[in-house]
Amino acid sequence: MSEDKFMQVLIGPQHPGSGHMRFIVKMDGDIISEFEPDIGYVHRAVEKIAESKRYIQIVPLVERPILADTANINLGYILALERLLGIDAPPRAQYLRTLLAEINRIHSHLYGLGIHGIMIGSSTIFMWCFADREIWIELAQELTGARITYSYMIPGGVRRDLPNGFNEKLSKAIAYMEERLKDYEKIFINNPVVTARLIDVGIIKKDDAIKLGIVGPNLRASGVAYDVRKIEPYCAYPEIDFDIIVRKEGDAYSRVLVRFEEIKQSMKIVKQVVEKIPSGPIINESYLKLIPPKLREKAEQTGIWKMPAIFINLKPRKGEAISRVEAGRGEVTHYIVSDGSPNPYRFRVVTPSFRNLIAFKYTMPGHRLADIPAIYGSLDYFPPSADR
Amino acid sequence: MIPKPSTIKRHLEAIITGLKYIFVKNRLTLRYPEMVQLLSENYRGMIKYYMDRCISCTLCARICPADAIKMYTVGENKLPGINYMRCIFCGFCVDICPKEALEFTNIHDLAYYTREEQIQKPIEFSKGPPKPIFKKEPMKIVVKLDKSRGLKYERT
């Protein structure tokens, strides 16, 4: 037969169909023979805008592309900047950073799980995940004052200390969630309708996963025990006991399971963080002494710290710095080149979604059209994060 | 094809779990504007400006990442005004102010009738965020975390 037997199907770029992107799919009957993701619809030139901003002003800017996982991308930027500035955060700040990063990982995974649920037709799990996500957002709001865009980490520390009664609220949230996750298993994870749609669908073999360079839970679901928190520990992670969740199958179902188990691991980390958190300052000594004494006294009582005026004119040394952080969706790399001026000379973010994007092209062919949402959701792809 | 007994068991478990939640009602939405959530004191909401404390240092305008705060000339002084169409509520201006002339409020009902009202010059800015207007006095709700229900809304 000639080329005529193929049909080209365009999915998207309308948001309900495919997120902020387009899939160009070549179909052979009901079987996908070629799959081409067409991205760039939400490109906002974050990296270029950053070149015209002061270093401190980039903190809210880097959060914008990954709204579901702002704390982790914020952390990566701050770690790279701190390397350039040659300063370090005090131990208490390191623990607070870990705390927010893990709370964010939990609600980012719940977001991914919920979206995947609605993609394969389980609106119950969508409602549950988004409702339970609210608990973690409420906790993060208690800590930072904002629901999603925390801008919590600043060079040399964090902006706010643990508020009164936070530990109690956190333990209640964990107790609730641990019970609730058992119901998640019954209604979604073990549900035969779900397993029928996801098991042995969208398999990424271990070798392929490494070759394609995918990251995060998607890589770990293919049998590679790679987690930046273990391989290149940062913040308080070296002192905290947790496991890397790895599964061998590499299919859509195993990716869901990895995320599901990681929620439990994150709760384990959060528990340890509030137990082990040391006392002391939350901002580096060199910045702390620049805050007027009157404001410092007040901040010690309220836990809400002021920024020193020098933050407007942060001038890191000439050079470059790189940082790696394990965000909810995978490894985030930040690269800053400084020419000694108050703006970066070049700024680059490599986001996990951008690295996972390639998996679409090689995973989809051979499946049926109806498998697209099942595989797409399982990859937890977030278009704005890839487009930046 | 006859399904395996384990499959039937898992089906039943899912249905029973679903049924359980018909009786354990856990409403997670608020009927705004009849019900309004009271936000915590440390919420980063709209900003209050104390003109008498301001020393015209311009730090707030210079740190603003969204160019929302701008300095205006009022008499002989330069004082800040805010554009709420641009504000992203990062709160950097409040945190950098050395005289505590800017303060967070827990108001975030950002709704105005006109575009111009949202660009507030120093005088308007110092009047503070407007009190939200409701047709009927709303029921005030606080969010509590609960071991068995997760989030619980309680009347104050």
Contacts between the chains, C-beta under 8 A, distances in Angstrom:
chain1	res1	chain2	res2	distance
A	53	B	65	6.6
A	54	B	63	7.7
A	56	B	63	6.4
A	56	B	65	7.7
A	56	B	92	7.0
A	57	B	63	7.1
A	57	B	64	7.9
A	57	B	65	3.7
A	57	B	92	7.9
A	58	B	65	7.7
A	59	B	65	7.4
A	59	B	90	7.5
A	60	B	65	5.0
A	60	B	66	7.6
A	60	B	88	5.8
A	60	B	90	4.5
A	60	B	92	7.8
A	61	B	65	6.4
A	124	B	18	6.7
A	131	B	26	7.8
A	131	B	28	4.2
A	131	B	150	7.3
A	131	B	151	7.6
A	132	B	150	6.2
A	134	B	28	6.6
A	134	B	150	7.9
A	134	B	151	5.9
A	135	B	145	6.5
A	135	B	150	5.2
A	135	B	151	5.7
A	138	B	143	5.9
A	138	B	145	7.0
A	138	B	151	6.7
A	139	B	145	7.7
A	141	B	40	7.2
A	141	B	43	6.9
A	142	B	40	6.3
A	142	B	42	7.7
A	144	B	44	7.7
A	145	B	42	5.2
A	145	B	43	5.5
A	145	B	44	3.7
A	145	B	91	6.6
A	145	B	104	7.0
A	146	B	43	8.0
A	146	B	44	5.1
A	146	B	89	6.6
A	146	B	90	8.0
A	146	B	91	7.8
A	149	B	88	6.9
A	149	B	89	7.5
A	149	B	90	7.1
A	151	B	90	4.6
A	151	B	91	7.4
A	151	B	92	7.4
A	159	B	95	6.5
A	160	B	42	7.3
A	163	B	42	6.5
A	169	B	145	4.8
A	172	B	145	4.5
A	172	B	146	6.4
A	172	B	147	5.1
A	173	B	145	5.4
A	173	B	150	7.5
A	175	B	147	4.7
A	176	B	145	7.5
A	176	B	146	6.8
A	176	B	147	5.5
A	176	B	148	6.8
A	176	B	149	7.2
A	176	B	150	4.8
A	177	B	150	7.7
A	179	B	148	7.7
A	180	B	150	6.9
A	183	B	17	5.3
A	183	B	20	7.9
A	186	B	13	4.6
A	186	B	14	5.8
A	186	B	16	7.8
A	186	B	17	4.4
A	187	B	14	5.0
A	187	B	17	4.7
A	187	B	18	6.2
A	188	B	14	8.0
A	190	B	10	5.0
A	190	B	13	6.8
A	190	B	14	7.5
A	191	B	10	6.5
A	191	B	11	7.7
A	191	B	14	4.6
A	192	B	3	7.7
A	192	B	7	4.8
A	192	B	10	5.1
A	192	B	11	5.6
A	192	B	14	7.9
A	193	B	14	7.9
A	195	B	10	8.0
A	292	B	98	5.8
A	295	B	98	7.1
A	295	B	100	7.2
A	304	B	42	6.4
A	305	B	95	7.4
A	306	B	95	5.5
A	306	B	96	7.1
A	306	B	97	7.7
A	306	B	98	7.6
A	307	B	63	7.7
A	307	B	92	7.0
A	307	B	95	4.5
A	307	B	96	4.7
A	309	B	57	7.9
A	309	B	59	5.7
A	309	B	96	6.5
A	309	B	98	6.7
A	311	B	63	6.8
A	311	B	96	6.6
A	312	B	59	6.6
A	312	B	62	5.1
A	312	B	63	5.3
A	312	B	96	7.3
